[in-house]
Amino acid sequence: MSAETKFSPVEGFEPPALGEPYLLTPGPLTTAYAVKQAMLRDWGSWDGDFRAMTADMRRRLLALTGDTKGEFDCVPMQGSGSFCVEAMLGSFVPKDGKVLVLANGAYGLRAAQTMQYLGRAYTLIDKGDYLPPRGAEVAAALDADPAITHVIAIHCETSSGILNPVAEISEAVYAKGRKLLVDSMSAFGAIPLDVNEIRYEAMVSSANKCIEGVPGFGFVIAKKTELEAAKGRSHSLSLDVHAQWATLEKTGQWRFTPPTHVVAAFLEALKMHEAEGGVAGRGARYTKNRDVMVAGMRELGFETLLLDHWLSPIIVTFFCPAHENFAFDRFYGLMKDKGFIIYPGKLTVVESFRVGCIGRMDEHVMRRVVEAARESLAEMNVPDAAPPRTALEERAKLAA
Ligand SMILES: *Cc1c(COP(=O)(O)O)cnc(C)c1O
């Protein structure tokens, strides 16, 4: 079988180029051919054409927040998503401020670790692998510690796939007179974070998640009053959000070399996002992807880590089957042979793996994912994908 014909095209969606497997991962992810094609040109970072592209991109991203009053602005930042989280924390939290970090997985813990590197005060609510931080406990923590100035919440905690209750958290934060920062990395563009619905000072996301661009930069969307107040606060020259913003406003250019090709690809991805119906359209496709895939996997006997209420349309964690013939590495290889790259799990208590629902894929692809899982189980001689009893006991904690 030639590389080109290995994975057949799917209705309405072109297959990944040259027989590449689909990436069922939360970014980098499978991108459209048009997005890749947009990179076949060189741009001068100082040139008017590229400055216009940057301006268009900032305008389009801002529009996704529903900010009609011009209260917010968008500041792109070189690097991966974590660079933006660090830039946000270092720029918006005063040196004498204190952050309450809400963690229920790797990305919340990374935000805490970032605070440690910054040498700024923080306190942590660590809910473990996947239990959601709730409004009431946030309120209690804020009452207990008047020194806390800011709260950082993870919108979708990608390590379990849980969709955290940011609206509830935001209400608790502002009821106590504090400020909210949001890591919406894996949610923005597919799950609404409308400034008219949910109050926050700043949020971050990156090029290679729900907008379906390629990796290389992220962006901070923040209140202009916060951007102004951030002057002189950053611990880092290159991660200074105020300085980047000021330069963009003054010259239309990024401060240091921008990832020009990545920006060009991202602009194409933003146009495709708009054509699909914006946040609602993108969210609807991912939701369908998740529903089709989860229903099919459950039919095979697999169980999700999360109860339906907490399942995001971004990525889903499944327990590994209890059957003695099941080995994740083997399953991974068999799935890859069939054209699908899945993702290892990140739970500490039980064995798991993850399947992403984001990227240039639709429900037809997801049906083939389930088919590939069925065939892989058969090849491994695993007749039943049911998880161990301990896994289901663990999950029961969510309902409690
Ligand atoms: C992807 C992601 C990040 C950033 O990770 P990078 O590897 O630095 O791109 C941060 N937070 C969440 C919730 C994410 O999903």
The ligand as an ORCA input file, in Angstrom:
! r2SCAN-3c Opt
* xyz 0 1
  C      -1.609     22.783     25.742
  C      -1.891     23.414     27.054
  C      -0.990     24.326     27.650
  C       0.329     24.716     27.029
  O       1.149     23.651     26.760
  P       2.392     23.848     25.778
  O       2.958     22.478     25.711
  O       3.292     24.849     26.384
  O       1.830     24.327     24.477
  C      -1.365     24.939     28.831
  N      -2.542     24.674     29.418
  C      -3.431     23.801     28.883
  C      -4.720     23.569     29.596
  C      -3.131     23.142     27.688
  O      -4.005     22.278     27.161
*
